[in-house]
Amino acid sequence: MTGTTALTVGGLLAALLVLVANLRPWYVGGREMKQLAPFGQGFLAAACAAACPGGALGWIHNRSGSIANGWGESVGAAAAGTDTGTRIATGQLVGLGMTGAVVAVLVVFVIYLSYKDAGKKDRRRIFGGAFVGSVLLLTAGVAGALSWLPGLLNGLGDAALGAVQGTGVL
């Protein structure tokens, strides 16, 4: 895979700028949870992609770090005049099995369909949530906090496979 799994302070800055840009309208508006739903959908899609160890979803997840690092380091240097290339502790979601991968791909696909049906503002929020989620899941803290996700995806996939095969029905 090309890309990086090492995030810099500049990459973190890029993710935080997108996060603030998505949370501000909610905060100054009515603070209704439905305003955060598109952002949350994007974050969920990114989390499922981050659980994938390879393939297209894994590649996109790893590539987001390179994009965020480049953009954030440029913004940090231009805005503050400092070097933001210092690497921060990395993390990753591990343990996704075959059945969990099926669930992860289905979740990403359903969110993609939601993206296709969404209006312009919600599309940007879904994309922003996916970007922020993918970048933050390169950090040790966020990846550690969501370390339960591959197990959940595997469990859901195993249950669906068992139901399809008729296990436990009779």
C-alpha positions as CSV (number, residue, x, y, z in Angstrom):
1,M,0.0,0.0,0.0
2,T,1.1,3.5,-0.7
3,G,0.3,6.3,1.7
4,T,1.2,6.7,5.3
5,T,0.0,5.4,8.6
6,A,2.1,8.0,10.4
7,L,0.2,11.2,11.2
8,T,1.9,14.5,11.9
9,V,0.8,17.4,14.0
10,G,-0.1,19.2,10.7
11,G,-2.3,16.3,9.6
12,L,-4.1,16.5,13.0
13,L,-4.5,20.2,12.4
14,A,-6.2,19.5,9.1
15,A,-8.6,17.0,10.7
16,L,-9.4,19.4,13.5
17,L,-10.1,22.3,11.1
18,V,-12.6,20.1,9.2
19,L,-14.1,19.0,12.5
20,V,-14.6,22.5,13.7
21,A,-16.1,23.6,10.4
22,N,-18.6,20.8,10.7
23,L,-19.4,21.3,14.4
24,R,-19.8,25.1,14.3
25,P,-23.1,25.2,12.3
26,W,-24.6,22.7,14.8
27,Y,-23.3,24.6,17.8
28,V,-24.5,28.0,16.7
29,G,-27.8,26.6,15.3
30,G,-30.5,24.7,17.1
31,R,-28.1,22.0,18.3
32,E,-30.3,19.3,16.9
33,M,-28.8,15.8,16.6
34,K,-30.1,15.4,13.1
35,Q,-27.7,18.1,12.0
36,L,-24.8,15.9,13.1
37,A,-26.1,12.7,11.5
38,P,-24.4,13.2,8.1
39,F,-21.1,13.9,9.8
40,G,-21.6,10.8,11.9
41,Q,-22.4,8.7,8.9
42,G,-19.1,9.7,7.3
43,F,-17.2,9.0,10.5
44,L,-18.8,5.5,10.7
45,A,-17.9,4.8,7.1
46,A,-14.3,5.8,7.9
47,A,-14.2,3.6,11.0
48,C,-15.4,0.6,8.9
49,A,-12.7,1.4,6.3
50,A,-10.1,1.8,8.9
51,A,-10.9,-1.7,10.2
52,C,-10.1,-3.1,6.7
53,P,-6.4,-4.2,6.6
54,G,-6.1,-3.7,2.8
55,G,-8.1,-3.5,-0.3
56,A,-9.6,-0.3,-1.6
57,L,-11.1,0.8,1.7
58,G,-7.8,0.2,3.6
59,W,-5.8,2.0,0.9
60,I,-8.2,5.0,1.1
61,H,-7.9,5.1,4.9
62,N,-4.1,5.0,4.8
63,R,-3.9,7.6,2.0
64,S,-6.0,10.1,4.0
65,G,-3.0,10.5,6.4
66,S,-0.8,11.6,3.5
67,I,-3.4,14.1,2.3
68,A,-4.0,15.5,5.8
69,N,-0.3,15.7,6.5
70,G,0.4,17.7,3.4
71,W,-2.5,20.0,3.7
72,G,-2.2,20.6,7.4
73,E,1.6,21.2,7.3
74,S,1.1,23.8,4.6
75,V,-1.7,25.5,6.6
76,G,0.3,25.4,9.8
77,A,3.4,26.8,8.2
78,A,1.4,29.6,6.4
79,A,-0.8,30.5,9.4
80,A,1.6,30.2,12.3
81,G,5.0,30.0,10.7
82,T,6.0,26.9,12.6
83,D,7.0,23.4,11.6
84,T,4.1,21.0,12.1
85,G,5.8,17.9,10.7
86,T,6.3,16.2,14.1
87,R,4.9,12.7,14.0
88,I,2.4,11.6,16.6
89,A,1.7,8.2,18.1
90,T,0.0,6.0,15.5
91,G,-2.6,3.3,16.0
92,Q,-4.8,1.0,13.9
93,L,-7.8,-1.2,14.2
94,V,-6.9,-4.9,13.9
95,G,-8.7,-8.2,13.9
96,L,-11.2,-7.9,11.1
97,G,-12.2,-11.3,9.8
98,M,-13.9,-12.4,6.6
99,T,-17.5,-12.1,7.9
100,G,-16.7,-8.7,9.5
101,A,-15.2,-7.5,6.3
102,V,-18.6,-8.2,4.5
103,V,-20.4,-6.1,7.2
104,A,-17.8,-3.3,6.9
105,V,-18.2,-3.1,3.1
106,L,-22.0,-3.2,3.4
107,V,-21.9,-0.3,5.9
108,V,-19.7,1.8,3.7
109,F,-21.9,1.0,0.7
110,V,-25.1,2.0,2.5
111,I,-23.5,5.3,3.5
112,Y,-22.3,5.8,-0.1
113,L,-25.9,5.4,-1.2
114,S,-27.0,7.9,1.5
115,Y,-24.3,10.3,0.1
116,K,-25.7,9.9,-3.4
117,D,-29.2,10.9,-2.2
118,A,-28.0,13.8,0.0
119,G,-28.1,17.5,-0.7
120,K,-25.0,19.6,-1.2
121,K,-24.6,20.5,2.5
122,D,-25.1,17.0,3.7
123,R,-22.7,15.6,1.1
124,R,-20.0,17.9,2.4
125,R,-20.8,16.9,6.0
126,I,-20.6,13.2,5.1
127,F,-17.3,13.7,3.3
128,G,-16.0,15.8,6.2
129,G,-17.0,13.1,8.7
130,A,-15.2,10.5,6.6
131,F,-12.1,12.6,6.3
132,V,-12.0,13.4,10.0
133,G,-12.7,9.8,11.0
134,S,-10.1,8.4,8.7
135,V,-7.4,10.8,9.9
136,L,-8.2,10.5,13.6
137,L,-8.3,6.7,13.4
138,L,-4.6,6.9,12.4
139,T,-3.9,8.1,16.0
140,A,-3.2,5.7,18.9
141,G,-5.9,7.3,21.1
142,V,-8.9,7.2,18.7
143,A,-7.9,3.7,17.3
144,G,-7.5,2.5,20.9
145,A,-10.9,3.9,21.9
146,L,-12.6,2.1,18.9
147,S,-10.6,-1.1,19.2
148,W,-13.9,-3.0,19.9
149,L,-15.2,-2.2,16.4
150,P,-13.6,-5.1,14.5
151,G,-14.9,-7.6,17.0
152,L,-18.4,-6.1,16.7
153,L,-18.2,-6.3,12.9
154,N,-17.0,-9.9,13.1
155,G,-19.8,-10.8,15.5
156,L,-22.5,-9.2,13.2
157,G,-21.0,-11.0,10.2
158,D,-20.9,-14.3,12.0
159,A,-24.5,-13.9,13.1
160,A,-25.7,-13.1,9.6
161,L,-23.8,-16.0,8.2
162,G,-25.3,-18.3,10.8
163,A,-28.8,-17.1,9.9
164,V,-28.2,-17.6,6.2
165,Q,-26.9,-21.1,6.8
166,G,-29.7,-21.9,9.2
167,T,-27.5,-22.4,12.2
168,G,-29.6,-22.5,15.4
169,V,-32.9,-22.2,13.5
170,L,-34.1,-25.7,14.1
